[in-house]
Amino acid sequence: MEIRPETPSDETAIDRVVDCAFASKSHTGHAEAAIVRALRTGGDLSFSLVAELGSALVGHIAFSPVDIDHQQGDWFGLGPLAVQPAHQRQGIGSALVNRGLTDLRMKGAAGCVVLGDPGFYGRLGFESDGTLSYGGLPTHYIQRIVFTGKAPAGEIRYAPAFDLAG
């Protein structure tokens, strides 16, 4: 498997991977591919990675800036993360997250937040102490990993593209 930054020629394949990965999920409004496109066109896609097996694109992850408690800083949001259903549970998602977190650290980020399954993201170093919030979500789904400085507290605000999820 190769993990690399997305290129413009990957955009259609990314849409397919993201749509397929979330097609059967009940917790989503199925706007994830539109969110990625809106992040890209809005200039809020800080970086995006793809996973390839042979010549097939099978995974994707996006990172975008977030504000926490109305403070802009060097914090980023992870998401969406998508892996083709036939390739899930093979470590591709974990590899994308780990590579993305390494890249964020190298870029000097203070940390990263994610809304997701604590069982999955907790294995990758994310944690929730209940001090971050996002809408009405239960706080255990709102997790962060700190690279430098102290852990932030307050309401997370994602890029406007995430308003499509509502």
Stockholm file with secondary structure:
# STOCKHOLM 1.0

chainA/1-166         MEIRPETPSDETAIDRVVDCAFASKSHTGHAEAAIVRALRTGGDLSFSLVAELGSALVGHIAFSPVDIDHQQGDWFGLGPLAVQPAHQRQGIGSALVNRGLTDLRMKGAAGCVVLGDPGFYGRLGFESDGTLSYGGLPTHYIQRIVFTGKAPAGEIRYAPAFDLAG
#=GR chainA/1-166 SS CEEEECCGGGHHHHHHHHHHHHTTCTTSCSCHHHHHHHHHHHTCCCEEEEEEETTEEEEEEEEEECEETTBCSSEEEEEEEEECGGGTTSSHHHHHHHHHHHHHHHTTCCEEEEESCHHHHHTTTCBCCSCEECTTCCGGGEEEEESSSCCCCEEEECCGGGGGGC
#=GC SS_cons         CEEEECCGGGHHHHHHHHHHHHTTCTTSCSCHHHHHHHHHHHTCCCEEEEEEETTEEEEEEEEEECEETTBCSSEEEEEEEEECGGGTTSSHHHHHHHHHHHHHHHTTCCEEEEESCHHHHHTTTCBCCSCEECTTCCGGGEEEEESSSCCCCEEEECCGGGGGGC
//
